Amino acid sequence: HGKTEPFHVATPLLESWALSQVAGTAVFLKCENMQPVGSFKIRGIGHFCQEMVKKGCRHLVCSSGGNAGIAAAYVARKLGIPATIVLPEGTSPQVVRRLEGEGAEVQLAGKPPELRTHSPASFSHPLPREGNASLVRELKAALGTPPAALVLAVGGGGLLLGVVTGLVEVGWQHVPIIAMETRGAHCLNAATKAGKLVTLPDITSVAKSLGAKTVAARALECALECEILSEVVEDAEAVYAVQQFLDDERMLVEPACGAALAAVYSGLLGRLRAEGRLRPAPAPVVVIVCGGNNINSRELQALRTQLGQS
Ligand SMILES: COC[C@H](NCc1c(COP(=O)(O)O)cnc(C)c1O)C(=O)O
């Protein structure tokens, strides 16, 4: 592997018959769950780590909810340098196992780590968003014409910022973005309502990967400047979407990703069109399936029981 080629793969843009039926419009899925690290994180963190190593970094340290950590550990292994990943208590055992499998040193922190401190997952740095912008270049290559809307999940706003950067780069800056959060991890929505950054007292959503208490300032600026619809779904809707997606497409993703899929499964897309907040267009709606490793069949069952869905 050349040191400068990106570590991410160009993921499939899957036309989903099932989700198109539910949404009543064409829905295409950008399958970032198929990245070698199980989520889109390889695009931003991977690019960031490569640049840091070029600048002489010899040890990657990343505090993470797990997915950014796996991406950093994967890149560190590929580049032949050590990695230390700081994780919150209660991270899924399979994430710890994968990190150790990648050769990383794992440190379990107390509360979910404040991601912005010393982690490449910090959302203020421009490199992760440049990496995430590669996703939109692939969409442009695959679709040619702009989608009717782009649906994505928001934690600290890194994915959102990367997508905005990519849309501007390919001349699709007018494509509406539907920015999905779960209640209890809705730092962007709270900020857009307040017109300024808001720090949530705690993360109470089961979608721990969306667990940034404060959204990146640049993401709030984007939400106020660009055509971004900030929407919040309940944990129950996100977990229901995970289950429906598993049955519809036979792929298992985290509740964080369920938040994006819930734009379809909760009927939100239809409501936005009915309210005229989303122009009905023949063009497809693209949902970014961000993936995530903090889930398995047993954990999904436990979540469904906890939320009274089984
Ligand atoms: C605690 O976790 C923060 C970060 N996950 C972020 C994340 C997001 C949100 O992306 P963001 O908006 O933070 O760029 C969405 N979907 C998935 C599957 C994610 O893992 C991490 O893994 O360290």
The ligand as an SDF file (V2000), in Angstrom:
LIG
                    3D

 23 23  0  0  0  0  0  0  0  0999 V2000
  -18.7270    9.2060   20.2240 C   0  0  0  0  0  0  0  0  0  0  0  0
  -18.3100    8.7100   18.9660 O   0  0  0  0  0  0  0  0  0  0  0  0
  -17.8790    9.7420   18.0610 C   0  0  0  0  0  0  0  0  0  0  0  0
  -17.3580    9.1090   16.7730 C   0  0  0  0  0  0  0  0  0  0  0  0
  -18.4250    8.5190   16.0280 N   0  0  0  0  0  0  0  0  0  0  0  0
  -19.1210    9.3830   15.1160 C   0  0  0  0  0  0  0  0  0  0  0  0
  -20.1820    8.6960   14.3030 C   0  0  0  0  0  0  0  0  0  0  0  0
  -21.1970    9.4690   13.6810 C   0  0  0  0  0  0  0  0  0  0  0  0
  -21.2560   10.9740   13.8300 C   0  0  0  0  0  0  0  0  0  0  0  0
  -20.2190   11.5240   13.0700 O   0  0  0  0  0  0  0  0  0  0  0  0
  -19.7430   13.0400   13.3730 P   0  0  0  0  0  0  0  0  0  0  0  0
  -20.9650   13.9060   13.1860 O   0  0  0  0  0  0  0  0  0  0  0  0
  -19.2510   13.0560   14.7870 O   0  0  0  0  0  0  0  0  0  0  0  0
  -18.6830   13.2830   12.3510 O   0  0  0  0  0  0  0  0  0  0  0  0
  -22.1760    8.8510   12.9150 C   0  0  0  0  0  0  0  0  0  0  0  0
  -22.1990    7.5050   12.7500 N   0  0  0  0  0  0  0  0  0  0  0  0
  -21.2630    6.7220   13.3240 C   0  0  0  0  0  0  0  0  0  0  0  0
  -21.3470    5.2410   13.0970 C   0  0  0  0  0  0  0  0  0  0  0  0
  -20.2070    7.2940   14.1100 C   0  0  0  0  0  0  0  0  0  0  0  0
  -19.2790    6.5040   14.6730 O   0  0  0  0  0  0  0  0  0  0  0  0
  -16.3060    8.0390   17.1350 C   0  0  0  0  0  0  0  0  0  0  0  0
  -16.4670    6.8820   16.6450 O   0  0  0  0  0  0  0  0  0  0  0  0
  -15.3840    8.3460   17.8360 O   0  0  0  0  0  0  0  0  0  0  0  0
  1  2  1  0
  2  3  1  0
  3  4  1  0
  4  5  1  0
  4 21  1  0
  5  6  1  0
  6  7  1  0
  7  8  1  0
  7 19  2  0
  8  9  1  0
  8 15  2  0
  9 10  1  0
 10 11  1  0
 11 12  2  0
 11 13  1  0
 11 14  1  0
 15 16  1  0
 16 17  2  0
 17 18  1  0
 17 19  1  0
 19 20  1  0
 21 22  2  0
 21 23  1  0
M  END
$$$$
